Amino acid sequence: MSIELPRKAQVVIIGGGVVGCSIAYHLAKLGWSDVLLLERKQLTSGTTWHAAGLIGQLRASINMTRLARYTAELYRQLEAETGQATGYRQCGSISIATNTERFEELKRNASMAKVFGLPVNVISREEIKQRYPLINDSDILGGVHIPSDGYGNAVDITQALAKGARNGGVQIVQDCKVTAIRHDGAKVTGVSTAQADIEADKVVICGGMWSRDLAATVGVNIPLQACEHYYVLFESVAGLDPTMPVMRDYDACSYYKYDAGKLMVGAFEPHARPWGVEGIAEDFCFDEIAGSFEQMEPVLEQAMQRIPALQHAGIQKFFCGPESFTPDVRYHLGESPELKNCFVAAGMNSIGLQSAGGVGKVMADWIHDGHPPADLWEVDVRRNMPFQGNRKYLRERVSETLGLLYATHWPFRQYESARGARQSALHDRLVARGACHGEAFGWERPNWYAPKGIAPRYEYSYGRQNWFEHSAAEHRAVRETVGLFDQSSFAKFRLEGPDACRALNRVCANDIDVATGRIVYTQWLNERGGIEADVTVTRLAGDCFLIVGGAETEVRDFSWLKRQIPVTERCVLTNVSSAMGVISLMGPGSRELLQSLTPADMSTPAFPFASSREIELGYALVRASRITYVGELGWELYVPTEFMLGVYDEIVAAGDRCGLVHAGYHALNSLRMEKAYRHWGHDITDEDTPLEAGLGFAVRFDKKGGFIGRDALLRQQEQGLRKRLVQFKLHSPQPLLYRNEPIWRGDTIVGSIRSGMYGHTLGAAIGLGYVDVPGEIGADEFEIEIAGTRHAATASLRPMFDPTNSRIKR
Ligand SMILES: Cc1cc2nc3c(=O)[nH]c(=O)nc-3n(C[C@H](O)[C@H](O)[C@H](O)COP(=O)(O)OP(=O)(O)OC[C@H]3O[C@@H](n4cnc5c(N)ncnc54)[C@H](O)[C@@H]3O)c2cc1C
């Protein structure tokens, strides 16, 4: 029976998997009934139908755990609400550790879960055996138990969401493939199908593994690639029981789930096999794929050891299905930076069922309100670089990312695949100096330098890693002499034209209408006062500005600024990131070093803090900007890319006389944490305001013309702050802070650590985190919990290192 398609809808959702149906359900809950969901075949026929059904809640970060927790809560009541069975069973879960580092990770996660009250119990080997009698516990050290975890039937859950959506007025049409996304060059206008064209205000791409290619047809970048994903269903073994918890053995890349009288063993093998790289068959529908038994074999061998009863059980079903994976194992959510009103929810990385409730909720809120309901940067589609849609890159990277779900989430863990994509002009020179590069958004960046005789290679642990002392030496050199950082990965934009100043000043909270050659540190705010970007603006000329931001926010910052400037304003925004490299010289000896290389006068009267001008250096003209992210006297040198090697060689040749030391990003992070310099994405996000973040000094309320977010800040000033960013230093020099650790005040958790690093000058781990208590912040009333143990910490609203900026302005 053919169904008459509407010719217009407020929202068209492409894809009837669990994600699309959840967004439809949540839009309906918000009162959006003019919603049309189009599915090319039948609901769940892509990846959803074969999900194993695990619904776990503890993820690697607070925000992702929140989404997963909401999902579990939703599924628990969905059957009662819709009348559609979901197969949901709250059986709890156990995750086991067979080495001390894994146990530390589990305990750290259990501490993190306390921040929002998810009960996670650290349990002993004996308790694991008691809760899971089939297990061989000989090598188990302990684990965690989450009583509210469970499993469900993916098809039934999706149907229940679809039913709930229909009840709210959503129209769902199956066997209707979207053949094109329609747009007017700037925003979406609808979709095309074989039956009809449909106008739409907003389009949401939830097409699972088909999303990348469909989006690419309209220039929208959704980097994902399907991989084979496996599980095996064993014949029944004695002792199986429907109430037994789901069990995860991360160190053996496997999970175990009771499944209708049988035992399912699923795999997260370290090297996955990409699938469908040449495209996906048009008729793919409820399909399995052949896979390779050899891929699963090592996991099964370990499974026989873990559950000895399996040694005598036959295999009832060997299953392999495709699922989308992304370069950083995080989903892609939100409005695309390339096309307005084109939303994305794809790349579920094998946890789409347990994520879909939360994903549907935040996507519906995002569509409804025009902005994300909370900080979702880690999964925001705007984090992706254009090159990440490259298929060779994706193929290589996703074969690693599948396994990362169950791998130990080491602090500072680096990808091993698809490396070397973006390299600074200095790359080879820095390798010769012993650089150990890490990867950030494709950029190879020196994280630390190995002294002669030491391999530039990570040895991971939760304690002090092998680079700790080398990085400490770099840190000290910057504080005492001078360090060289390669910061070429900075994002750099030029805004120029007669209206550039007016347009940019409306976006910046600080006043950028300054004299030519001045540098202004500023935030860009949204209408709610939240910080959308954290940049420096240098006035190059009356009508021309250089904007510098972090490498990770290149796409987001560019698109944010572009969208704030109407076409009627006469200015042009250009991304010039690749045109310039950046060499930073930082430390008390930086002036002497630079002065020895240039005829320009580098003294403070001639070159004060926050000023910028072109100087001669070697054969080049470079822009020297006196600014710092490490809290020392120093200059960032913006060098045309083709002059980078020559300039670097000049600096290094002279550097020996001043004790120049090469320093990496780990040292940079340690230095900036001591000075409490904020990092966008960690310490400041779109849900934190400059007042809460202690950045009020960079807000000019009284500037002519105002700025976006001003009214919200004024309101907040009037009502008083409900949270403040605080710097912490542990009393003990031993423990290490990373992120997400709970902050205690007395018997109450009052916040969590946003970023943590060891401060080598201050002599202990330093953390920055928001404390949700108004009033006075007493210095010594806080404790920070790490892996279940609380550590006393000193708190301060002023930077603990050089609070008067005396070192910067010398
Ligand atoms: C073996 C295996 C086990 C898994 N186990 C679990 C688990 O235990 N727990 C868990 O949380 N997750 C699990 N997953 C992952 C989970 O199944 C997926 O993350 C989830 O189903 C993805 O949902 P989706 O809606 O994004 O994609 P899909 O289910 O693939 O839905 C996308 C839909 O879009 C449709 N579509 C595509 N293009 C178009 C178009 N042009 N027009 C119209 N429609 C279109 C497709 O037909 C498809 O139905 C597992 C995955 C596999 C492979």
PDBQT file of the ligand as one rigid body, heavy atoms in Angstrom, charges set to zero:
ROOT
HETATM    1  C1  LIG A 901      27.050  -7.171  16.751  1.00  0.00    +0.000 C 
HETATM    2  C2  LIG A 901      26.617  -5.894  17.365  1.00  0.00    +0.000 A 
HETATM    3  C3  LIG A 901      26.295  -5.855  18.701  1.00  0.00    +0.000 A 
HETATM    4  C4  LIG A 901      25.895  -4.659  19.292  1.00  0.00    +0.000 A 
HETATM    5  N1  LIG A 901      25.569  -4.656  20.613  1.00  0.00    +0.000 NA
HETATM    6  C5  LIG A 901      25.209  -3.493  21.216  1.00  0.00    +0.000 A 
HETATM    7  C6  LIG A 901      24.873  -3.463  22.586  1.00  0.00    +0.000 A 
HETATM    8  O1  LIG A 901      24.867  -4.473  23.250  1.00  0.00    +0.000 OA
HETATM    9  N2  LIG A 901      24.560  -2.272  23.152  1.00  0.00    +0.000 N 
HETATM   10  C7  LIG A 901      24.554  -1.119  22.434  1.00  0.00    +0.000 A 
HETATM   11  O2  LIG A 901      24.307  -0.058  22.995  1.00  0.00    +0.000 OA
HETATM   12  N3  LIG A 901      24.835  -1.137  21.111  1.00  0.00    +0.000 NA
HETATM   13  C8  LIG A 901      25.168  -2.281  20.494  1.00  0.00    +0.000 A 
HETATM   14  N4  LIG A 901      25.485  -2.300  19.172  1.00  0.00    +0.000 N 
HETATM   15  C9  LIG A 901      25.474  -1.040  18.439  1.00  0.00    +0.000 C 
HETATM   16  C10 LIG A 901      24.080  -0.599  18.055  1.00  0.00    +0.000 C 
HETATM   17  O3  LIG A 901      23.425  -1.653  17.428  1.00  0.00    +0.000 OA
HETATM   18  C11 LIG A 901      24.183   0.598  17.128  1.00  0.00    +0.000 C 
HETATM   19  O4  LIG A 901      25.025   1.578  17.691  1.00  0.00    +0.000 OA
HETATM   20  C12 LIG A 901      22.849   1.245  16.873  1.00  0.00    +0.000 C 
HETATM   21  O5  LIG A 901      21.914   0.301  16.495  1.00  0.00    +0.000 OA
HETATM   22  C13 LIG A 901      22.979   2.315  15.813  1.00  0.00    +0.000 C 
HETATM   23  O6  LIG A 901      21.720   2.864  15.596  1.00  0.00    +0.000 OA
HETATM   24  P1  LIG A 901      21.482   3.907  14.439  1.00  0.00    +0.000 P 
HETATM   25  O7  LIG A 901      20.081   4.327  14.541  1.00  0.00    +0.000 OA
HETATM   26  O8  LIG A 901      22.527   4.949  14.493  1.00  0.00    +0.000 OA
HETATM   27  O9  LIG A 901      21.807   3.113  13.099  1.00  0.00    +0.000 OA
HETATM   28  P2  LIG A 901      20.920   2.062  12.281  1.00  0.00    +0.000 P 
HETATM   29  O10 LIG A 901      20.256   1.091  13.167  1.00  0.00    +0.000 OA
HETATM   30  O11 LIG A 901      21.787   1.493  11.228  1.00  0.00    +0.000 OA
HETATM   31  O12 LIG A 901      19.803   2.956  11.658  1.00  0.00    +0.000 OA
HETATM   32  C14 LIG A 901      20.029   3.780  10.531  1.00  0.00    +0.000 C 
HETATM   33  C15 LIG A 901      18.853   3.626   9.623  1.00  0.00    +0.000 C 
HETATM   34  O13 LIG A 901      18.920   4.612   8.598  1.00  0.00    +0.000 OA
HETATM   35  C16 LIG A 901      18.364   4.068   7.449  1.00  0.00    +0.000 C 
HETATM   36  N5  LIG A 901      18.822   4.880   6.319  1.00  0.00    +0.000 N 
HETATM   37  C17 LIG A 901      20.099   5.025   5.886  1.00  0.00    +0.000 A 
HETATM   38  N6  LIG A 901      20.118   5.843   4.811  1.00  0.00    +0.000 NA
HETATM   39  C18 LIG A 901      18.857   6.227   4.576  1.00  0.00    +0.000 A 
HETATM   40  C19 LIG A 901      18.255   7.062   3.610  1.00  0.00    +0.000 A 
HETATM   41  N7  LIG A 901      18.981   7.648   2.654  1.00  0.00    +0.000 N 
HETATM   42  N8  LIG A 901      16.920   7.245   3.648  1.00  0.00    +0.000 NA
HETATM   43  C20 LIG A 901      16.166   6.662   4.618  1.00  0.00    +0.000 A 
HETATM   44  N9  LIG A 901      16.704   5.833   5.549  1.00  0.00    +0.000 NA
HETATM   45  C21 LIG A 901      18.019   5.629   5.537  1.00  0.00    +0.000 A 
HETATM   46  C22 LIG A 901      18.897   2.650   7.442  1.00  0.00    +0.000 C 
HETATM   47  O14 LIG A 901      18.130   1.799   6.641  1.00  0.00    +0.000 OA
HETATM   48  C23 LIG A 901      18.828   2.297   8.919  1.00  0.00    +0.000 C 
HETATM   49  O15 LIG A 901      17.656   1.621   9.253  1.00  0.00    +0.000 OA
HETATM   50  C24 LIG A 901      25.844  -3.485  18.534  1.00  0.00    +0.000 A 
HETATM   51  C25 LIG A 901      26.177  -3.516  17.179  1.00  0.00    +0.000 A 
HETATM   52  C26 LIG A 901      26.556  -4.704  16.598  1.00  0.00    +0.000 A 
HETATM   53  C27 LIG A 901      26.907  -4.723  15.151  1.00  0.00    +0.000 C 
ENDROOT
TORSDOF 0
